[in-house]
């Protein structure tokens, strides 16, 4: 195709920040805390093993509510075919959002109680689980309070000064087959032929500083620099995960 160009993936090593998001309903993300508070009350007041078991069951409810909420916003399971039956905590670990080991202990204990009529752990251990779930909710609050979907990257020189190069992109979590993409790039990281470690860009517009010759804002650009607008296409799963990780971690 004549409207294809290739850009080094090294551009994603440039400094970045969140460039767009949507404030999400507080009713949705606070629901997990209400369930957590109910669980804490049950465990604090528990005298019998049955009351402790109810507390553990509600801790799992709080955890599951948050996991389902995250999936409803970000559709992580659709990103990788191998994730269809993978544990959701492990999926979140792929983006460095959680460390799943302690949470999996909670799920194992709760399942043992429900399916094998096992006794719950003592109140001290139950209180540890209360704290663990609280920390999990806090650690995932940023991605359920704001739906992050856009980043901007800027290249800084070796002295820490901002250069004329940078780009932005926006992801649609319901469809990651392509990613909208715009920016200024220097010629050495652009190729007209596919190369290992390069992104495939299907561009709708590409030009140099001459387009803005009446605009002093672009005087810092070189004649060989290119402004490119289009879509990142032919994304492999590792590149998708990398881009999504940067969107989720940006501040």
N, C-alpha and C positions, 0 to 999 in steps of 0.2 A: 504493500500500500504506500502511496506517495505521501501520506500525512502521518507517517510514523517516524519517531526519533527516539534515541536512547540516552539516558542520563545515569551517571554513576549513583549507586545506592549510598555512597559516602555522604551525600547531601543530608541524610538523616542523622549524621553525626554532628551537624551544626546545632548551635544552641536553639532552644525552642521554648515556646510558651503557649498556653491555651488561647485560642483566637475566637472561640465561639461555643455557646452551649445554651441549653434551655433549662430554666428553673422548673423542677418537677413538684408534683403535689406533695405537700407535707403530710397530708392525710395518709398517703401510701407508706412513706418511710417511717413515720412515727408509730404505725401499727405494730411493728416488731417490738418497739420499746414497751408498748402497753402490754403485750403478751409477756415480755421479759419481766416487767414489774409484777404481773400476776404470779409468775413463777417464783419470783423472789419472796413474795408474801407467803406463798404456800410453804416454801422451804424454811423461811424464818420461823413460822408458827408451827411447823411440823412436830408432831409427837410420835406418830406411828410411821411404819415403813410405807404404808399406803399413801400418806400425805407427801412423803418424800418422793415416791414414785410419780405422783401427780405433778409435783414440781419439776421433775426431770422431763416428763412428757411435754410440759408447757415450754420448757427451755428449747426442746427440739422444735416445737411449733414456731417459736420466735426465730430460730435459725432457718427453718424451712421457708417461712414467710419472706425473709430477706433474700434467700437464694432465688425464689420464684420471682421476686420483684426485679432483681438484677437481670435475670434471663428475659423478662418481659420487655426490658428497655434495650438490651444489647444483643440478644439472639446469639450468644456465644456458641451454642450447640450446633448452629448451622454453619459455623465458620470452618469446621474440620469434620469430615465424614467420620473419622475415628472417634469423635467426641459424642456421638449419639448415645452411647451406653456408658460413657465415662462418668465417674463420680464428679459432681459439680464443684466440690471443694478443690479437686485436682485441676479442674479447668481454671478456676480462679488463681490457683497457684502458678499456672502458666504465665499469667500476667503480673505475677509478684504482688497480688492483692491480699493473699492470705497465706498462712502456714497451716496446713490442714490437720496435723497429727492430733492435737488436743481436741479439736472439734470432732474428729472421727471417733475418738474415745467416748465422747458423749453420745454419739449416735449408736455406737455398739452397745453401750450400757442400756440405753433406752430400748433398743430392739430386744435385748436379752430380757428386760423386764416384761415387755409386751408379749413376746412370743414364747418365752420359757418360764414365765412366772418367777424370774429371778428377783432377789431382794435388791433394792437400790443401795448405793453406797451410803456411808454415814453422812451426817449433816455437814461435817467439815469438808468432805470431798464434794458434796453438792454445792456448797458455797464457792468452792473453787470453780466449778462449772458455771455458776452464775457470773463470776468475774470474767471467765473466758468468753462467754457469749457476749457480754457487754463490750469487751474489747473488739470482738469481731464486728459487732454492729457499728462501733465507732470507726473502725478501719475502713468499712465499706460505705459509710455515710457520704463521702464526697461524690461517689458515682451514682447514688440514688437521690441525692438532693439536686444535682445538676447533671443533665444528660450532656456529656462532653462530646463534641463531634468535629471540632476544627482546631488545627494547630498552625502556628507560624514559626518558621525557622529562619535564623539569621547567621551568616558566616562572619566570625570575628577574626581579625588578623592576629599574628603571634604576640603583638603588644596589647591585645585586648580591645582594639578599636573596631567598631562596626564597619564592615565593608559594604559595597553596593549590591551584594548578592544575598538573596533570600527568596523564600517561597512560602506559600500557604496551601493547605489542602483541607478538604472536607469529606468526612466519611458518612455513609448511610449504612447503619448497622443492619438494616433489613436486606441490603444487597451490597456485598463487598466485591462484586465482580469487577468493578472499576471505581476509581477514586478521583474526584475533581481536583484539579491541580493547576497552580499559576505561580510564576516566579521569574526572577532574573538569574542567569547562570553564566559562568565564564566558559569559554570555548573548550578548554582542556577536559572538561568532564562531560562533554556532549559527543555523541557518536551517531553517524548515519547508518551504522551497521550494528547488529546485535552483538553484545559482548558479555562475557561472564561478569557478574556483579553489577549489571546495569538494569535499570527499569525501562520498560517499554511505555512510551508516551504516544498516545493517539492525539495529536494536537489539532485544535480548531483555529489557532492563531499563533504565528511565530514571526518575530521581527526584531530589529535592533534599534538603537537609539535614534535613528533617522526619523522614525515615525513620530517622535516627540521633539523634533529639532527646534520647535518654537517654545519648548518647555524647559526652563533652566533646571528643573528638578532632576533631569536625567543627564546633566553634564558630566557626572562622575562615571558614567558608563563608557566602556571601551567600544570601539567599532565592531569588535568581534563578539561582544557579549550578546546574549539572546534572551528576549522575553518570550516565554512559552506559556500558552494556556491550552489545557486539554484534559485528558483523562489518563491516569495510570491504569494500564490494562495488563492482561496475562499475568496476574498476580499469583505467585506460588504461596502455599500456606504459611511458610516461614516469614515471608515478607508481610503478609496480612497480619500475622501475630505481632510482628515488630512494630508496624504502624499503629495498630490498635493499642499496644502497650504504651506507646508514646502519647497517644491521645488521652488515655486514662490517667497517666502519671503527670501530665502537664498542669502547671499552675499559672 
